[in-house]
Amino acid sequence: MSVAKKAGQATPSKYQPRATTPDELIAGAAQLRARLTRHLDALERRDPGAVQDVAAVLRTALAHGKGDDVVRRLCRAARVPLPQVRVSQPANQSPHVLLAAGAMPVLVDDDADQVHPQLVDIDRWTRMPALVVAGGLPHRVTDWNELIGLYANTYGSHLSGTIPEVLSNASRVRSDGLDLGEYLVHCAGIIGEDALDQALDATAGHTLVVPGKRHRILNPLCQLTLGEDSDGPYFSQAVNGKYLPVGKPTDVLKLRFANYYVKVTLTLGNDGKVRGGALFSENEPDWWNA
């Protein structure tokens, strides 16, 4: 027979929630690392649903929230420094910007004059602007922490029924076979995999993984800005040039946004420099479906 607990009666200690032990955090982080690697492999094969799986793991590993934030919790418990990651400049927030994305992973030896890479810890990275959308909701400026949560909650384990405006706009972008939201989640997955590697190595007493020294092929595009001023539309980008074929023009981006069709074509020269530019059209051009 059950007995109702009297008002003010304390919950027996054996039923009180307990803090996660460091060993449990390490084991959980290792499981997350294995899951993230598996889902990133699936994403690179373009398996259905893989992007949502990556976002769900990233939310647990990196996003701020109860039961999440595993990388920071692990580093705090083990008293080791937060992982550092090498990224491009954050998304451009200037007044004339229509669409921008930034703070994506870059290589150690990428062209510093174009990419302007910076080394930041994982906490700072999650707070850097990832996506700027003119008139976007819920926020015009969305940082990486918010983007991971939005994508995981909208498409992943917590289906919301409506797509946030910021991702609805981004889904019109095509780059590397993914829309911009998916593309950014893939970038975040590369960052998350690197951060988990570093955190697990540090807690095991190993030398930290060198930031940016990854085994995966990075996305060519690591920053973009589409804007419009009194002179008309303009576009700028930064790329991981080493992943472009030498001497072959490559379409790295096609997008339909703010009444413009845009195509960005770049070529890696024999001198290691990336050259090219953007085409704009207000009417649907022949190259749009090519």
C-alpha positions as CSV (number, residue, x, y, z in Angstrom):
1,M,0.0,0.0,0.0
2,S,1.4,3.4,-1.0
3,V,1.6,6.2,1.6
4,A,1.2,9.8,0.5
5,K,4.1,12.0,1.4
6,K,3.2,14.7,3.9
7,A,3.6,18.3,3.1
8,G,7.1,19.5,3.8
9,Q,8.5,16.0,4.0
10,A,11.9,15.7,2.4
11,T,12.5,13.3,-0.5
12,P,14.6,10.3,0.6
13,S,18.2,10.8,-0.5
14,K,18.2,7.7,-2.6
15,Y,15.6,9.3,-4.9
16,Q,17.4,12.6,-5.2
17,P,18.9,13.3,-8.6
18,R,22.7,13.1,-8.5
19,A,25.3,14.9,-10.5
20,T,26.9,13.1,-13.4
21,T,30.4,11.8,-12.6
22,P,33.4,12.7,-14.7
23,D,33.7,9.1,-15.9
24,E,30.1,9.2,-17.0
25,L,30.7,12.4,-18.8
26,I,33.7,10.9,-20.6
27,A,31.7,7.9,-21.6
28,G,28.8,10.0,-22.8
29,A,31.2,12.3,-24.8
30,A,32.8,9.2,-26.5
31,Q,29.4,7.9,-27.5
32,L,28.4,11.3,-28.9
33,R,31.7,11.4,-30.9
34,A,30.9,8.0,-32.4
35,R,27.4,9.0,-33.2
36,L,28.5,12.3,-34.8
37,T,31.1,10.6,-36.9
38,R,28.5,8.1,-38.1
39,H,26.0,10.8,-39.0
40,L,28.6,13.0,-40.7
41,D,29.7,10.0,-42.8
42,A,26.0,9.5,-43.7
43,L,25.6,13.2,-44.5
44,E,28.6,13.1,-46.9
45,R,26.9,10.2,-48.6
46,R,23.7,12.3,-48.8
47,D,21.7,9.8,-46.8
48,P,18.1,11.0,-46.1
49,G,17.7,12.4,-42.6
50,A,21.4,12.6,-41.9
51,V,21.5,16.4,-41.5
52,Q,18.8,16.2,-38.8
53,D,20.8,13.5,-37.0
54,V,23.9,15.6,-37.0
55,A,22.0,18.6,-35.7
56,A,20.5,16.5,-32.8
57,V,23.9,15.3,-31.7
58,L,25.4,18.8,-32.0
59,R,22.6,20.1,-29.7
60,T,23.6,17.7,-27.0
61,A,27.3,18.2,-27.5
62,L,27.5,22.0,-27.9
63,A,24.2,23.8,-27.4
64,H,23.4,25.5,-24.1
65,G,20.6,23.8,-22.2
66,K,19.8,21.3,-19.5
67,G,21.3,17.9,-20.3
68,D,23.2,19.4,-23.2
69,D,26.5,21.3,-23.4
70,V,28.5,18.1,-22.9
71,V,31.8,19.4,-24.2
72,R,31.9,22.4,-21.8
73,R,30.7,20.3,-18.9
74,L,33.4,17.7,-19.6
75,C,36.1,20.3,-19.8
76,R,34.9,22.0,-16.6
77,A,34.7,18.7,-14.7
78,A,38.2,17.6,-15.9
79,R,39.7,21.1,-15.4
80,V,41.1,21.2,-19.0
81,P,40.9,24.1,-21.4
82,L,38.0,24.4,-23.8
83,P,38.8,23.1,-27.4
84,Q,39.9,25.7,-29.9
85,V,38.7,25.8,-33.5
86,R,39.9,27.7,-36.5
87,V,37.1,29.6,-38.3
88,S,36.5,32.3,-40.8
89,Q,35.1,35.7,-39.9
90,P,31.5,35.8,-38.5
91,A,28.5,36.6,-40.7
92,N,28.5,40.2,-42.0
93,Q,25.9,42.3,-40.1
94,S,26.2,45.6,-42.1
95,P,22.9,47.4,-42.9
96,H,22.9,46.6,-46.6
97,V,23.2,42.8,-46.1
98,L,20.4,40.7,-47.4
99,L,22.0,37.3,-46.6
100,A,25.3,36.4,-44.9
101,A,26.9,33.4,-43.3
102,G,30.3,33.0,-41.6
103,A,32.4,31.6,-38.7
104,M,32.8,28.3,-40.7
105,P,35.7,25.9,-40.4
106,V,38.9,26.7,-42.3
107,L,42.4,25.2,-42.7
108,V,45.5,26.3,-40.9
109,D,47.2,27.2,-44.2
110,D,44.2,28.8,-46.0
111,D,44.8,32.2,-47.6
112,A,44.9,34.6,-44.7
113,D,44.5,37.6,-46.9
114,Q,41.1,36.3,-48.1
115,V,39.8,34.2,-45.2
116,H,41.2,36.1,-42.2
117,P,41.0,33.0,-40.0
118,Q,40.8,33.2,-36.3
119,L,41.4,30.7,-33.5
120,V,38.6,30.8,-30.9
121,D,37.4,28.5,-28.1
122,I,34.3,26.5,-28.6
123,D,32.2,28.6,-26.2
124,R,33.0,31.8,-28.2
125,W,32.3,30.0,-31.5
126,T,28.8,29.0,-30.5
127,R,28.1,32.7,-29.8
128,M,29.5,34.0,-33.1
129,P,27.0,35.1,-35.8
130,A,26.4,32.2,-38.2
131,L,23.6,33.5,-40.3
132,V,22.1,36.9,-41.1
133,V,18.9,37.1,-43.0
134,A,17.2,40.5,-43.8
135,G,13.8,40.4,-42.0
136,G,14.5,36.9,-40.7
137,L,12.6,35.5,-37.7
138,P,12.9,34.7,-34.9
139,H,16.1,36.8,-35.1
140,R,17.7,38.6,-38.0
141,V,21.1,37.6,-36.6
142,T,21.4,33.9,-35.6
143,D,24.5,32.6,-33.7
144,W,25.7,29.0,-34.0
145,N,24.1,28.0,-30.7
146,E,20.7,29.3,-31.9
147,L,21.1,27.8,-35.4
148,I,21.9,24.3,-34.1
149,G,18.9,24.5,-31.8
150,L,16.6,25.8,-34.5
151,Y,17.6,23.2,-37.0
152,A,17.4,20.3,-34.4
153,N,14.1,21.5,-33.0
154,T,12.5,22.1,-36.4
155,Y,13.7,19.1,-38.4
156,G,15.1,16.7,-35.8
157,S,13.7,15.1,-32.7
158,H,11.4,17.9,-31.7
159,L,9.2,18.6,-34.8
160,S,7.5,22.0,-34.5
161,G,5.1,21.9,-37.5
162,T,6.4,25.2,-38.8
163,I,9.8,26.2,-40.3
164,P,11.3,29.3,-38.7
165,E,11.7,32.1,-41.2
166,V,15.4,32.1,-40.9
167,L,15.6,28.5,-42.2
168,S,12.8,29.0,-44.7
169,N,14.9,31.7,-46.3
170,A,18.1,29.7,-46.1
171,S,16.5,26.7,-47.8
172,R,16.6,28.5,-51.1
173,V,20.3,28.4,-51.2
174,R,22.2,25.6,-52.9
175,S,25.9,24.9,-52.2
176,D,27.7,21.6,-52.4
177,G,24.4,19.8,-53.0
178,L,22.9,21.1,-49.7
179,D,20.7,24.1,-48.9
180,L,22.3,26.7,-46.7
181,G,20.8,25.5,-43.5
182,E,22.1,22.0,-44.1
183,Y,25.4,23.3,-45.3
184,L,25.9,25.2,-42.1
185,V,24.9,22.2,-40.0
186,H,27.6,20.2,-41.9
187,C,30.1,22.9,-41.0
188,A,29.0,22.8,-37.4
189,G,29.4,19.0,-37.5
190,I,33.0,19.3,-38.6
191,I,33.6,21.8,-35.7
192,G,31.8,19.6,-33.2
193,E,33.8,16.5,-34.2
194,D,37.0,18.4,-33.8
195,A,35.9,19.8,-30.4
196,L,34.9,16.3,-29.1
197,D,38.3,14.9,-30.3
198,Q,40.2,17.6,-28.4
199,A,38.1,17.3,-25.2
200,L,38.4,13.5,-25.1
201,D,42.2,13.7,-25.8
202,A,42.6,16.3,-23.0
203,T,40.7,14.3,-20.4
204,A,42.8,11.2,-21.3
205,G,46.0,13.2,-20.8
206,H,47.0,13.1,-24.4
207,T,48.4,16.0,-26.4
208,L,45.5,18.1,-27.8
209,V,44.5,17.6,-31.4
210,V,45.9,20.6,-33.4
211,P,42.9,22.8,-34.2
212,G,42.0,22.7,-37.8
213,K,44.0,19.6,-38.6
214,R,41.0,17.5,-39.7
215,H,40.6,14.3,-41.7
216,R,37.5,15.4,-43.4
217,I,37.3,17.5,-46.6
218,L,36.1,20.9,-45.7
219,N,33.3,22.7,-47.5
220,P,34.8,25.0,-50.1
221,L,32.7,27.9,-49.0
222,C,33.6,29.4,-45.6
223,Q,32.0,32.8,-45.7
224,L,29.4,34.6,-47.9
225,T,27.7,38.0,-48.1
226,L,24.9,39.0,-50.4
227,G,23.9,42.7,-50.2
228,E,22.3,45.5,-52.1
229,D,23.2,49.2,-52.0
230,S,22.6,52.2,-54.3
231,D,24.9,50.6,-56.9
232,G,22.8,47.4,-57.0
233,P,23.5,43.9,-55.7
234,Y,26.9,42.7,-54.6
235,F,28.4,39.5,-53.4
236,S,31.5,38.5,-51.6
237,Q,32.8,35.1,-50.4
238,A,35.8,33.4,-48.8
239,V,36.7,29.8,-49.8
240,N,38.8,26.9,-48.7
241,G,40.6,27.0,-52.0
242,K,42.5,23.8,-51.6
243,Y,39.2,21.9,-52.2
244,L,38.7,23.4,-55.7
245,P,40.1,21.7,-58.8
246,V,43.0,23.5,-60.3
247,G,42.2,25.4,-63.5
248,K,38.6,24.2,-63.7
249,P,35.7,26.8,-63.1
250,T,33.5,25.5,-60.3
251,D,30.0,26.7,-59.4
252,V,30.2,26.8,-55.6
253,L,26.9,28.5,-55.0
254,K,23.5,29.1,-56.6
255,L,20.8,30.9,-54.7
256,R,17.5,32.6,-55.2
257,F,17.1,35.3,-52.7
258,A,15.6,38.8,-52.4
259,N,14.4,38.9,-56.1
260,Y,17.8,37.9,-57.4
261,Y,19.2,34.7,-59.0
262,V,22.9,34.5,-58.1
263,K,25.6,32.1,-59.2
264,V,29.1,32.2,-57.9
265,T,31.8,30.5,-60.0
266,L,35.4,30.2,-58.8
267,T,38.6,28.8,-60.2
268,L,41.8,27.8,-58.4
269,G,44.8,28.9,-60.4
270,N,48.2,27.2,-60.6
271,D,49.5,30.0,-58.3
272,G,47.1,28.8,-55.5
273,K,45.0,31.9,-55.8
274,V,41.2,31.7,-56.2
275,R,39.6,33.9,-58.9
276,G,36.0,34.4,-60.1
277,G,32.9,36.2,-59.3
278,A,29.1,36.3,-59.1
279,L,26.4,36.5,-61.8
280,F,23.1,38.3,-61.0
281,S,19.8,38.0,-62.8
282,E,16.3,39.3,-61.9
283,N,14.7,36.9,-64.3
284,E,15.3,33.1,-64.2
285,P,18.5,32.5,-66.2
286,D,19.4,29.5,-68.4
287,W,22.1,28.5,-65.9
288,W,19.6,28.2,-63.0
289,N,18.6,24.6,-63.7
290,A,21.8,23.6,-65.5
